Amino acid sequence: MKTIKKIVFKNTLGITEKTLEPSMINIFQGKKGSGKTSMLDTINKSISNKNIRSEFVHQGEQEATMYIEFSDGLTIEREKHINKSDKIVVKQDGDVVPSPESFLRELFNDKQFRPITFVEASTSEQNKILLSLVDIKWSMEDIQEWFSEVPDGIDYEEHILNILDKIQSKNGKYYMTREELNRDIRNKKAIAAEIIAKVPENYSADKWRDVKLAELYAEVSKATQHNIGIDRNSVILGQEAELKQTVENNYKLHVSEIESNAKAKTIECLEQKEQLQSRINLLKTEMNDLDMTRASVTNYKTNQIEKEAMSRDSALKLVDQRIETAKALDLKPIDTVPLQEAAEHAEKMKSFLNEYENAIDIRKDIEGLSDKSVALTEKIAIARELPTKLLKTVKSPVEGLTVENGIPLIKGLPIQNLSTGEQLELAVEIARQLVGELGVILVDKLESLNPSDQAIFIASCKKTGLQYFMTKVCDGEFDIVKL
């Protein structure tokens, strides 16, 4: 791992000229404006060419020069001019390195991790940095396999542990969709329970679904018509008895009239006969006619009586037939009350069918929603369990680093639960993990730590074997402390 062996800066920022052969721990200290940050920024500029400040050349000068020699013989020479193009020469073992800027970008990251900045960062930013240290290999095919889909609303450019955290988070689509499903399930259960509460106990939808109300009410109607028929037959029987008596009376009346008329006619004939007796001899012809008339009247009477008898017999026969027909009917009345009650009960039971079947449909919906909710719960569980499983497949870059529910833990504790000293030690370890081929760490604002934390931080730095350049505000003029 490379470290810086020698530094020569001239006319950079607040520096007129400075030469330094640094040790592993180098602290640029002094009051504000004494040149501490100028040293740190010039080192950064020399290696990365990043413009930290707009006016890099020292005020009143035309050019600034930077020279850095590394422990393996690599050298960097930069010239920055006000009115001319910048120059850079990078040599390795005396040979010029082609494409020097590209070469240096591989050597040093200008967004290099700053340990103290890490300690002062927000918890979410600290968590993000920690997770980025875990190099887990994955692909979109893995996402498809794990969740049977590629969840949308996720930035798949992030670290896989961050991705899994967002998939399972309470703000994630799975969790929020499951909450909506569960709310829908609770609402539907309440509706179904309310419907079922209105349905009689032990209600059998299958029993009442096939009941035909029309048939039941047809039975009621048939029984009612039967009873009406009985009443009508009673009336008919009474009427027929009266009709029978009327026929008999009419017969007797007609016979009496015929006999009376015949008797009157006979008397009249006898009287005429007696009147004509004296004239018999003279009126034989008339007498014979009268005898014939009398015989004819007798025959007429007999014939008429016979006709009336036949008419009477025919009428009585019809009356007797109707009486026998009426008597042949079932004259026992049917009790329609239970039939009516049965029909009304069936109608009431069938009225529950729509609500009951609606409740059944709701329950089926609930089953479907529950299945979806369970599926989402399983996916959330997968997203929560995967970090632990994935971490087991890689070597943890930081001792004691685990992840639960997407949250990195150090020895079982969230970062914010660590003491400042523990966070500093963690920050130094992260810096060690992130450093590239060039083992150089730039640290600004050491004074932001209290003295005890500064001691902890420096001790942690020494253990890493890396080279540190730090700034620290303190009373007095600019000074370089080597440890």
Phi, psi and omega in degrees: 000132183283147168226167181274127181264325183208144178231134173226113180242142178218126177059040177252126177052240180268012183257129174274312177197132180211131175240136184213133169251093190288158171263197181283326177243120183230122182246119174268111184234162181149178182287170180299138179081007182274354177110006181300305183292333177299320179296314182296316182291328179289322174301313180300315180297319183299318186272322187254343184066018179282130179280095180288322179230152184291321180257091185273323180289134181305138184305131179091352180254165182257337181211156176236144179235147180223136177223129176227132176244134182259168185296337181261010178095352176295138178230151176233129175235121179237145172231129178240121184249155177283316186248004181231167179291150177288156178232148176213137175228124177243128181236142175235114183057038177086350180263137180289133179273124177290156181048062187299321182296318178297320178300315181291328178295330176286334184276322190216132179265120183291346175261037186302144181298132177249111187303314183293322176300323178299315181297324182274354183285166177290160181301317181298321179291321177298315180300318181298318180296317180298314181297328181294342180284340184272109184271090180256127179277132179203168179215169177294334176295324177297317179302314180299319181290319182293318189245004182060018178186174173250101182305134180272172182078015183241137175272104183277008172276346182282175177294146185301326180291324174294321179299312180296324178297316180291327179296320183266356186291162180292341177267359182282162183298318181300310184296314183292321177296319179297321178298318179296317178298316181294323176296319179296319179298314180298318180296316181293324177297319179295318179296314180298318180297320179295320178293313182298327180298332181278342182275137180304152179298143180059031180294130179249104181296322181298323181296313187273342181296324184266356179292130179259105181300324182300320180292319179297314180290334174295321177296318178298315181296319180297315179296320179296316178296323177301313180294322177297321178298320178299314180298319181295319179296323178299317178296316180300316180301317178295318180294321181292324177297317177297318179298320179300315180294323179296319177300314179299316181295318178298320178300309181297321180295314180296318178299317180297317179297316180299313180297319180295316179296319180295318180296316180297321180292321179296315179299317179298319179295317180296319179297317179294325178295317179296322180292329183262000182305322180290342183251019187304313186297325182279335187243033181302320181299317180294321180296317178300320178298318180294319177300319179295321179297316179299317179297322179294320178297319179299313179298320179299316179301312182299315181296318181295317179298318179297317179298316179297322179296318179294319178297316177299311181300320179296316180295318180295324179297317179297318178298315180298322179297317180293324178296315181296320178298315179296319180293331181290339178293155175286107185270005179276119181296147176263134178284107183276350183299308179296326178296317179297316180297320180296317180295316180295321179295317179297319179297318179296317181296319179293334179294339179278347187300313182301313181293318181297314181291329175296317178297320179296317178299319179297319179296323176295319177300318181299318179299317179296316179296320180297319178300317179296319180297318179297319179298319178293320177300319179295320179292321177297318179297321178299314181296330180278329182274332185301317181307316180297316180295317181293322180296333180288342182271351181233160177277126182292127182287341181235129182300131177082007181278123173227169179227127176232125181053037178080000182256121177289137179238145175249111184053042176084359183243141172297156183304320184293345178272353178280151175290164179302320179297317179293322178295323179295315178299320177296316181299319179294320179295321178296318179301319179296322180291325186273344184294145181268215180295330178269112184276058183239130178239131177257127184235123179253151172063050175300332183293347179291345176266147175288163185308318182293321179290326175299317180297317179299316182297312182295320178298319179295321180297319182299327183290339186281336184078011178267168179258131184240139171238119186237156172243147181212124177279129176204172178291152176103175181279171181301137180209153178244121177256123178255132179240000000 
